[in-house]
């Protein structure tokens, strides 16, 4: 089994953006470690909620099956045109030196022998300065640690843009305190606040759908995701739009919650879009996953999402290539990456029968004048190198 480290900006981000995925990975036997950059406190640490949010994230992590929770100890940098002064004895995450913060995270990646680091997309989701910093620090930490692959949590931009445009829910992504007020000089501005030159009022959010690498189905873990979100009780109180939406979400029946929050999305900077997360993850983790195929051998490693043409290949399609295509076909029509308990024999039999039918079909078809333009996955140099062929 592998270790995956999820790096988030604030307590509750882990449940909102990756709760289902963390529960899925933990249930599959992987070691899941959660690191939050801040304790979620914008103030000076003397508020009544000081320390509460870290206890909440520990409770949420337990629901998701997370094995370890760490906080880098930075203060929340806030979201808006002003950057507040650092609290006494602490630094805001946005002001943390890149190599300082990344070095601390890299130490943990080395300690855990992490195969995968989950962070955020390059836009920081909706542009929160701490989310942008998570992206930068995560990328640098993986570089310093070496051998850790980065996956970036995101959402598809197009439906979010439509939702914001048609429903007015843009308020959820805007700063909570600065709408309709001057950028500076108001009584609510702490002394020493300064305009943030990097702040953009309406930045492009998340990732265009065509650029997203993985869409992860986490509906089976919807209850854990909902309950983890509910563990952040301080974020359910108040009259703000985000608090009202969270209260609504945690009260939803699990099937309805799964319908709304049952997909999670990731970019993969080191791979072309179009793969599937669950097919990719064992290869990232260095596992030797083996799947039976016709002829008694094994097909090992990642599967390509698309089934390519096998007729007319030079040299002809091998048993291994036909079995890989058959396996992918059975996965697609069943909607399952692996068979559930009790159905393994039927799943394997389906792969065998499809492969045998393909063999007979290729033998019966006339030769084609030109070879296909597509290349089967097992003939691609990058795939063969990844599988050790």
C-alpha positions as CSV (number, residue, x, y, z in Angstrom):
1,X,0.0,0.0,0.0
2,X,1.1,3.6,-0.6
3,X,1.0,6.8,1.4
4,X,-0.8,9.8,0.1
5,X,-0.4,13.2,1.7
6,X,-3.3,15.7,1.2
7,X,-2.2,19.3,1.7
8,X,-4.9,21.8,2.4
9,X,-5.1,25.5,3.3
10,X,-7.6,25.5,6.2
11,X,-9.5,23.0,8.3
12,X,-12.7,22.0,6.4
13,X,-11.1,22.3,3.0
14,X,-10.1,18.6,3.2
15,X,-13.8,17.7,3.5
16,X,-15.1,20.1,0.9
17,X,-12.6,19.4,-1.9
18,X,-11.3,15.9,-1.3
19,X,-13.3,14.3,1.5
20,X,-14.6,11.5,-0.7
21,X,-11.3,10.7,-2.3
22,X,-9.5,10.5,1.1
23,X,-12.2,8.2,2.4
24,X,-11.9,6.1,-0.8
25,X,-8.1,5.8,-0.6
26,X,-8.2,5.0,3.1
27,X,-10.9,2.3,2.6
28,X,-8.7,0.8,-0.1
29,X,-5.9,0.3,2.4
30,X,-3.6,3.3,1.6
31,X,-2.1,5.4,4.4
32,X,-3.7,8.9,4.2
33,X,-2.0,11.8,5.9
34,X,-3.6,15.2,6.1
35,X,-1.6,18.4,6.4
36,X,-3.3,21.8,6.9
37,X,-1.2,24.9,6.4
38,X,-3.2,27.1,8.8
39,X,-5.3,26.7,11.9
40,X,-8.1,28.7,10.2
41,X,-7.7,31.7,12.5
42,X,-7.6,35.1,10.9
43,X,-7.3,36.9,14.2
44,X,-4.6,37.0,16.8
45,X,-5.3,33.5,18.2
46,X,-7.2,34.8,21.3
47,X,-10.7,34.2,19.9
48,X,-13.1,31.8,21.5
49,X,-12.6,29.5,18.5
50,X,-8.8,29.4,18.8
51,X,-7.8,25.7,18.7
52,X,-11.3,24.6,18.1
53,X,-10.9,24.3,14.3
54,X,-7.9,22.0,14.8
55,X,-10.0,19.8,17.0
56,X,-12.7,19.8,14.3
57,X,-10.3,18.8,11.6
58,X,-9.0,15.9,13.7
59,X,-12.6,14.7,14.1
60,X,-13.3,15.1,10.4
61,X,-10.1,13.2,9.6
62,X,-11.1,10.3,11.8
63,X,-14.4,10.0,9.9
64,X,-12.5,9.9,6.6
65,X,-10.0,7.2,7.8
66,X,-7.0,9.6,7.9
67,X,-4.1,8.1,9.8
68,X,-2.3,11.3,10.7
69,X,-3.1,15.0,10.9
70,X,-0.5,17.8,11.0
71,X,-0.7,21.6,11.0
72,X,2.1,23.8,9.7
73,X,1.0,26.4,12.2
74,X,0.6,29.5,9.9
75,X,-2.2,32.0,10.4
76,X,-5.1,32.3,7.9
77,X,-4.3,35.1,5.5
78,X,-7.9,36.0,4.8
79,X,-9.6,36.5,1.5
80,X,-10.0,40.0,0.0
81,X,-8.1,43.1,-1.2
82,X,-6.4,43.7,2.2
83,X,-3.6,41.6,3.7
84,X,-3.7,41.9,7.5
85,X,-0.7,42.2,9.6
86,X,0.8,39.0,11.1
87,X,-0.5,38.1,14.5
88,X,1.9,38.2,17.4
89,X,4.3,35.3,17.2
90,X,2.9,33.9,14.0
91,X,3.1,34.5,10.3
92,X,0.3,34.5,7.8
93,X,0.6,31.7,5.3
94,X,0.7,34.1,2.3
95,X,3.8,35.8,3.8
96,X,5.6,32.5,4.5
97,X,8.8,32.1,2.5
98,X,8.3,29.6,-0.2
99,X,11.3,27.4,0.6
100,X,10.6,27.6,4.3
101,X,7.1,26.3,4.0
102,X,7.9,23.9,1.3
103,X,10.9,22.6,3.3
104,X,8.7,21.7,6.2
105,X,6.2,19.9,4.0
106,X,9.0,18.2,2.1
107,X,10.4,16.8,5.4
108,X,7.0,15.2,6.1
109,X,6.8,13.8,2.6
110,X,10.3,12.2,3.1
111,X,9.3,10.9,6.6
112,X,6.1,9.3,5.2
113,X,7.8,8.1,2.0
114,X,4.8,9.7,0.2
115,X,4.0,8.5,-3.3
116,X,1.3,11.1,-4.0
117,X,0.8,14.7,-2.8
118,X,-2.7,16.2,-3.2
119,X,-2.7,20.0,-3.4
120,X,-4.7,22.6,-5.4
121,X,-4.8,23.8,-9.0
122,X,-2.7,26.8,-10.2
123,X,-5.7,29.2,-9.7
124,X,-6.1,28.2,-6.1
125,X,-9.6,27.1,-6.9
126,X,-11.4,30.4,-6.6
127,X,-8.3,32.6,-6.0
128,X,-8.0,32.6,-2.2
129,X,-4.4,33.7,-1.4
130,X,-3.9,30.7,0.9
131,X,-5.1,28.3,-1.7
132,X,-2.7,29.8,-4.3
133,X,0.1,29.4,-1.7
134,X,-0.9,25.7,-1.2
135,X,-0.4,25.2,-5.0
136,X,3.0,26.9,-4.9
137,X,4.3,25.3,-1.7
138,X,3.0,21.8,-2.7
139,X,4.8,21.9,-6.1
140,X,8.0,23.1,-4.5
141,X,7.8,20.5,-1.7
142,X,7.4,17.7,-4.1
143,X,10.4,18.9,-6.0
144,X,12.5,19.1,-2.9
145,X,11.4,15.7,-1.6
146,X,11.8,13.9,-5.0
147,X,9.8,10.9,-6.1
148,X,6.4,12.3,-5.0
149,X,3.7,12.8,-7.7
150,X,1.4,15.8,-7.4
151,X,-2.3,15.7,-8.0
152,X,-4.2,19.0,-7.9
153,X,-7.8,19.2,-6.5
154,X,-10.0,21.3,-8.7
155,X,-13.6,21.7,-10.1
156,X,-14.8,22.0,-13.7
157,X,-15.0,25.7,-14.4
158,X,-18.0,25.7,-16.8
159,X,-20.7,24.5,-14.4
160,X,-19.4,26.7,-11.6
161,X,-19.5,29.7,-13.9
162,X,-23.0,28.9,-15.0
163,X,-24.1,28.4,-11.4
164,X,-22.6,31.8,-10.4
165,X,-24.1,33.6,-13.4
166,X,-27.6,32.1,-13.0
167,X,-28.0,31.9,-9.3
168,X,-25.9,34.6,-7.8
169,X,-23.9,32.1,-5.8
170,X,-20.7,34.1,-6.7
171,X,-21.1,35.4,-3.1
172,X,-19.7,32.1,-1.9
173,X,-16.4,32.7,-3.6
174,X,-16.0,36.4,-2.9
175,X,-14.4,37.9,0.3
176,X,-16.9,37.7,3.1
177,X,-16.3,41.2,4.5
178,X,-15.3,43.6,1.8
179,X,-18.2,43.5,-0.6
180,X,-19.4,47.1,-1.3
181,X,-16.8,48.7,1.0
182,X,-13.6,50.6,0.5
183,X,-10.5,48.5,0.1
184,X,-8.8,50.2,3.1
185,X,-9.3,52.7,5.8
186,X,-12.6,51.4,7.2
187,X,-12.9,51.0,11.0
188,X,-12.9,47.2,10.6
189,X,-9.5,47.2,9.1
190,X,-6.9,46.1,11.6
191,X,-4.0,48.5,12.1
192,X,-1.2,47.7,9.7
193,X,-3.5,46.3,7.0
194,X,-2.1,46.8,3.5
195,X,-3.5,46.5,0.0
196,X,-2.5,43.2,-1.5
197,X,-1.2,43.9,-5.1
198,X,-1.7,40.3,-6.1
199,X,-5.4,40.3,-5.2
200,X,-7.8,40.0,-8.2
201,X,-11.5,40.7,-7.5
202,X,-13.0,38.3,-10.1
203,X,-10.3,35.8,-11.2
204,X,-10.8,32.8,-13.5
205,X,-11.9,30.0,-11.2
206,X,-10.9,26.3,-11.2
207,X,-10.0,24.4,-14.4
208,X,-11.7,24.2,-17.8
209,X,-13.3,20.8,-18.1
210,X,-11.2,19.7,-21.0
211,X,-8.0,20.2,-19.0
212,X,-9.1,18.1,-16.0
213,X,-7.3,14.8,-15.8
214,X,-9.4,12.7,-13.4
215,X,-13.0,12.7,-12.3
216,X,-13.3,10.5,-9.2
217,X,-16.6,8.8,-8.4
218,X,-16.9,9.0,-4.6
219,X,-20.6,8.4,-4.2
220,X,-20.0,5.3,-2.1
221,X,-18.2,7.5,0.4
222,X,-20.8,10.3,0.4
223,X,-21.8,9.6,4.0
224,X,-18.2,9.9,5.3
225,X,-17.8,13.1,3.3
226,X,-21.0,14.6,4.6
227,X,-20.2,13.6,8.2
228,X,-16.7,15.0,7.9
229,X,-18.1,18.3,6.7
230,X,-20.5,18.3,9.7
231,X,-17.6,17.8,12.1
232,X,-16.6,21.4,11.3
233,X,-19.3,22.8,13.5
234,X,-17.9,26.3,13.7
235,X,-18.3,26.6,9.9
236,X,-22.0,25.8,10.1
237,X,-22.9,28.8,12.3
238,X,-23.7,32.3,11.3
239,X,-25.7,34.0,8.5
240,X,-23.0,34.0,5.8
241,X,-23.8,32.4,2.5
242,X,-21.1,29.7,2.9
243,X,-22.4,28.8,6.4
244,X,-26.0,28.5,5.2
245,X,-25.0,26.3,2.3
246,X,-22.9,24.0,4.6
247,X,-25.9,23.7,7.0
248,X,-28.1,22.7,4.1
249,X,-25.5,20.2,2.7
250,X,-25.0,18.3,6.0
251,X,-28.8,18.0,6.5
252,X,-29.3,16.3,3.1
253,X,-30.1,12.6,2.9
254,X,-27.0,10.7,1.8
255,X,-28.4,9.8,-1.6
256,X,-29.1,13.4,-2.4
257,X,-25.7,14.5,-1.0
258,X,-24.1,11.9,-3.2
259,X,-25.8,13.3,-6.2
260,X,-24.5,16.8,-5.5
261,X,-21.1,16.0,-4.0
262,X,-20.3,12.5,-5.4
263,X,-17.6,13.6,-7.9
264,X,-14.2,15.0,-7.1
265,X,-11.8,16.3,-9.7
266,X,-8.0,16.4,-10.1
267,X,-5.4,17.8,-12.5
268,X,-2.2,15.8,-13.0
269,X,0.7,18.0,-14.1
270,X,2.8,15.0,-15.0
271,X,0.3,13.2,-17.3
272,X,-1.9,14.1,-20.2
273,X,-5.6,14.5,-19.4
274,X,-8.0,11.5,-20.1
275,X,-6.8,8.9,-17.6
276,X,-8.8,7.7,-14.6
277,X,-7.6,8.3,-11.1
278,X,-8.1,4.8,-9.8
279,X,-6.2,3.3,-12.7
280,X,-3.4,5.8,-12.2
281,X,-3.1,5.7,-8.5
282,X,-1.7,2.2,-8.1
283,X,1.0,2.9,-10.7
284,X,1.8,6.2,-8.9
285,X,2.0,4.3,-5.7
286,X,4.4,1.7,-7.1
287,X,2.0,-1.2,-6.6
288,X,2.2,-4.3,-8.8
289,X,-1.5,-4.6,-9.6
290,X,-2.1,-7.7,-11.7
291,X,-5.2,-8.6,-13.7
292,X,-5.9,-12.0,-15.2
293,X,-6.2,-12.3,-19.0
294,X,-6.5,-14.9,-21.7
295,X,-3.6,-17.3,-22.0
296,X,-2.8,-17.5,-18.3
297,X,-0.4,-14.6,-18.1
298,X,-1.0,-11.2,-16.6
299,X,-1.5,-7.6,-17.7
300,X,0.2,-5.2,-15.2
301,X,-0.2,-1.5,-14.5
302,X,-2.3,1.3,-15.9
303,X,-5.1,0.9,-18.3
304,X,-5.7,3.4,-21.1
305,X,-9.1,5.1,-21.0
306,X,-9.8,4.6,-24.7
307,X,-9.8,1.3,-26.5
308,X,-7.7,1.5,-29.6
309,X,-7.9,-0.3,-33.0
310,X,-6.2,-3.7,-33.0
311,X,-7.0,-4.8,-36.6
312,X,-4.1,-4.4,-39.0
313,X,-1.4,-3.8,-36.5
314,X,2.2,-4.6,-37.5
315,X,3.3,-6.8,-35.8
316,X,-0.2,-8.2,-35.1
317,X,-2.0,-7.6,-31.9
318,X,-0.6,-9.8,-29.1
319,X,-2.6,-11.7,-26.5
320,X,-1.7,-9.2,-23.9
321,X,-3.0,-6.2,-26.0
322,X,-6.2,-8.0,-26.8
323,X,-6.7,-8.9,-23.1
324,X,-6.0,-5.3,-22.1
325,X,-8.7,-4.1,-24.5
326,X,-11.1,-6.7,-23.3
327,X,-10.6,-5.8,-19.7
328,X,-11.2,-2.1,-20.5
329,X,-14.4,-3.0,-22.3
330,X,-15.7,-5.0,-19.4
331,X,-14.8,-2.2,-17.0
332,X,-16.7,0.4,-19.1
333,X,-19.9,-1.6,-19.6
334,X,-19.9,-2.7,-15.9
335,X,-18.9,0.7,-14.5
336,X,-16.5,-1.1,-12.2
337,X,-12.7,-0.9,-12.0
338,X,-12.6,-4.1,-9.9
339,X,-15.4,-6.6,-9.3
340,X,-17.3,-6.5,-6.0
341,X,-17.0,-9.5,-3.6
342,X,-18.7,-12.5,-5.1
343,X,-18.5,-11.3,-8.7
344,X,-14.8,-11.9,-9.4
345,X,-15.4,-15.1,-11.3
346,X,-18.1,-13.5,-13.5
347,X,-15.9,-10.5,-14.1
348,X,-12.9,-12.6,-15.1
349,X,-15.1,-14.8,-17.3
350,X,-16.5,-11.8,-19.1
351,X,-12.9,-10.6,-19.8
352,X,-12.0,-14.0,-21.1
353,X,-15.0,-14.3,-23.4
354,X,-14.6,-10.8,-24.8
355,X,-10.9,-11.5,-25.5
356,X,-11.8,-14.8,-27.2
357,X,-14.4,-13.1,-29.4
358,X,-11.9,-10.4,-30.4
359,X,-9.4,-13.1,-31.3
360,X,-12.0,-14.8,-33.6
361,X,-13.1,-11.5,-35.1
362,X,-9.5,-10.4,-35.9
363,X,-8.8,-13.8,-37.5
364,X,-12.0,-13.6,-39.6
365,X,-11.6,-10.1,-40.9
366,X,-9.8,-9.4,-44.2
367,X,-6.4,-7.7,-44.1
368,X,-6.5,-3.9,-44.2
369,X,-4.5,-1.8,-46.6
370,X,-3.2,0.6,-44.1
371,X,-2.4,0.1,-40.4
372,X,-4.5,2.0,-37.9
373,X,-3.4,5.5,-36.9
374,X,-3.9,4.8,-33.2
375,X,-1.2,3.1,-31.1
376,X,-2.2,0.6,-28.4
377,X,-1.2,1.6,-24.9
378,X,1.3,-1.2,-24.5
379,X,3.2,0.0,-27.6
380,X,3.6,3.5,-26.3
381,X,7.2,4.2,-25.0
382,X,6.0,6.1,-22.0
383,X,3.6,3.4,-20.9
384,X,6.2,0.6,-21.4
385,X,8.7,2.6,-19.4
386,X,6.2,3.1,-16.6
387,X,5.4,-0.6,-16.6
388,X,9.1,-1.7,-16.7
389,X,8.8,-3.4,-20.1
